[in-house]
Protein backbone atom coordinates (compact mmCIF):
# COMPACT_ATOMS: atom_id res chain seq x y z
CA UNK A 1 0.00 0.00 0.00
CA UNK A 2 1.26 3.47 -0.90
CA UNK A 3 0.83 6.06 1.86
CA UNK A 4 1.09 9.76 1.09
CA UNK A 5 1.28 12.68 3.51
CA UNK A 6 -1.24 15.39 2.71
CA UNK A 7 -1.37 18.49 4.91
CA UNK A 8 0.07 16.49 7.80
CA UNK A 9 -2.35 13.58 7.40
CA UNK A 10 -1.58 10.20 5.93
CA UNK A 11 -3.67 9.33 2.89
CA UNK A 12 -3.87 5.61 2.26
CA UNK A 13 -4.16 4.07 -1.17
CA UNK A 14 -4.85 0.39 -0.53
CA UNK A 15 -5.19 -0.45 -4.22
CA UNK A 16 -1.97 1.24 -5.39
CA UNK A 17 1.49 -0.28 -5.22
CA UNK A 18 5.03 0.36 -6.42
CA UNK A 19 7.20 -2.68 -6.91
CA UNK A 20 10.66 -2.98 -8.30
CA UNK A 21 10.42 -5.01 -11.49
CA UNK A 22 6.75 -4.19 -12.14
CA UNK A 23 6.29 -1.43 -14.73
CA UNK A 24 9.61 0.11 -13.82
CA UNK A 25 8.54 0.76 -10.24
CA UNK A 26 5.83 3.16 -11.35
CA UNK A 27 2.56 3.20 -9.40
CA UNK A 28 0.17 0.47 -10.52
CA UNK A 29 -3.10 -0.97 -9.37
CA UNK A 30 -2.05 -3.64 -6.88
CA UNK A 31 -1.93 -7.15 -8.39
CA UNK A 32 -2.03 -5.83 -11.96
CA UNK A 33 0.23 -4.16 -14.46
CA UNK A 34 -2.25 -1.33 -15.01
CA UNK A 35 -0.41 1.89 -14.27
CA UNK A 36 -2.05 4.84 -12.56
CA UNK A 37 -0.92 6.88 -15.58
CA UNK A 38 -3.01 4.68 -17.89
CA UNK A 39 -6.12 5.22 -15.77
CA UNK A 40 -5.42 8.98 -15.72
CA UNK A 41 -5.12 9.07 -19.52
CA UNK A 42 -8.35 7.17 -19.99
CA UNK A 43 -10.19 9.47 -17.58
CA UNK A 44 -8.64 12.85 -18.39
CA UNK A 45 -7.74 12.63 -22.06
CA UNK A 46 -10.20 10.08 -23.41
CA UNK A 47 -13.04 11.33 -21.24
CA UNK A 48 -14.00 7.87 -20.00
CA UNK A 49 -16.03 7.59 -16.83
CA UNK A 50 -14.83 5.26 -14.06
CA UNK A 51 -17.56 2.81 -15.15
CA UNK A 52 -16.27 2.88 -18.74
CA UNK A 53 -12.74 2.25 -17.48
CA UNK A 54 -13.97 -0.81 -15.57
CA UNK A 55 -15.76 -2.04 -18.71
CA UNK A 56 -12.50 -1.66 -20.65
CA UNK A 57 -10.59 -3.51 -17.90
CA UNK A 58 -13.08 -6.03 -16.48
CA UNK A 59 -10.51 -7.40 -14.04
CA UNK A 60 -10.57 -4.04 -12.20
CA UNK A 61 -13.12 -2.91 -9.65
CA UNK A 62 -14.66 0.52 -9.40
CA UNK A 63 -12.91 0.99 -6.05
CA UNK A 64 -9.52 0.31 -7.70
CA UNK A 65 -10.20 2.85 -10.44
CA UNK A 66 -11.31 5.51 -7.97
CA UNK A 67 -8.23 4.89 -5.83
CA UNK A 68 -6.01 5.22 -8.91
CA UNK A 69 -7.69 8.53 -9.76
CA UNK A 70 -7.29 9.73 -6.19
CA UNK A 71 -3.60 8.81 -6.30
CA UNK A 72 -3.27 10.64 -9.63
CA UNK A 73 -4.81 13.85 -8.33
CA UNK A 74 -2.54 13.77 -5.29
CA UNK A 75 0.49 13.27 -7.53
CA UNK A 76 -0.46 15.11 -10.73
CA UNK A 77 3.02 16.47 -11.47
CA UNK A 78 4.70 13.09 -11.05
CA UNK A 79 2.14 11.17 -13.12
CA UNK A 80 1.96 13.84 -15.85
CA UNK A 81 5.78 13.76 -16.09
CA UNK A 82 5.56 9.98 -16.51
CA UNK A 83 2.96 10.42 -19.27
CA UNK A 84 5.11 13.03 -21.05
CA UNK A 85 8.13 10.73 -20.83
CA UNK A 86 6.11 7.90 -22.39
CA UNK A 87 4.87 10.21 -25.16
CA UNK A 88 8.43 11.33 -25.88
CA UNK A 89 9.56 7.71 -26.17
CA UNK A 90 6.72 7.01 -28.62
CA UNK A 91 7.75 9.99 -30.75
CA UNK A 92 11.37 8.80 -30.78
CA UNK A 93 10.26 5.32 -31.83
CA UNK A 94 8.15 6.82 -34.63
CA UNK A 95 11.23 8.65 -35.89
CA UNK A 96 13.29 5.46 -35.85
CA UNK A 97 10.57 3.47 -37.59
CA UNK A 98 10.07 6.15 -40.24
CA UNK A 99 13.67 5.86 -41.44
CA UNK A 100 14.01 3.98 -44.70
CA UNK A 101 15.50 0.54 -44.50
CA UNK A 102 18.71 0.24 -46.46
CA UNK A 103 19.11 -3.22 -47.99
CA UNK A 104 22.35 -5.00 -47.27
CA UNK A 105 24.13 -6.04 -50.46
N, C-alpha and C positions, 0 to 999 in steps of 0.2 A: 504494500500500500504506500502511495506517495502522500506525504504530509507537507503542507505548505503553511508558512506563517503569513497571516493576513491581519494587519493592524493589531499585532500582538496576540492574535488567537490562532490556534492550529485549525486548518481546514483539512479534513480528511477526504481522500479520494480512494475509496475501497476498490474501485474497478480499474484503476490506473496503476501501471507498473513500469518500471525501467529495469531492464536486465541486460547485462553485458551479453553480447552474442545474439540478442533479439532486436532486429531492426536498428542495429548500430547503437543500442542503448537509449534510443529515443522513446518518449512516453507512448505506451500502447495500452489498449484495453487488455486487462489481465487475462491470460490464458489464450490470447489470440495474437496475430501479427498485424492487427488493424491499428494503425497509428492514430493518435489524437489529431495529427495534422490532416489525415484523410477525412476524418469526421468533420473537422472544421471546414475543409474545402467543400464537402458535400452540402453542408449547412449554409455557409456564408456565400460561396461563389455559385454553386448550382441551385441554391434556393430550396433545397430539399427540407422537408419537415423532419423532426425526429422519427415520426412514424414511417416516412418514406425511406429513411436511412435504415431502419430495422427491416423493412421489406427488401431492401437491396442486400442486406447482410442478415439473413434469417437466423444465423447462429448468435446474433447479439440480442440483448434485451433493451427495452426502453430505458431502464435504469442505467445501463452501461453507456448508452448514447448520451444521456443527460449528464452523466458524470464526466464523460469526455469533453462535452461542451463547457461544463463548469471549469474543468482544468484548463481548457483553451482560453477562456475569458480571464482567468487568473494569471495566465502566462502568454498573453497575446504576442508580445515582442519576441519571445523565444520561439513560439510555434510559427509565427509569420516569417521569421528568419530561416527556419527549417524549410518552410514552403518555398521561399525565394531561392534557397540553395538547391532544392530539388529542381525548380524551374530552370535555373542556370545550367544544371547538369544536362537536362533535356535539350536545351538549346545547343550546348556544346556537342552532344551526340548527333543532333540534326546536322550540324556543320560537318562532322566527320562522315556521316552517312551520305551527305550530298556530294562529296568529292568523287570525281570519276575514278573508276577502277582502271588501272593501267595493266594491261595483260603482260604476263611474263613471257618473254620469247624463248 
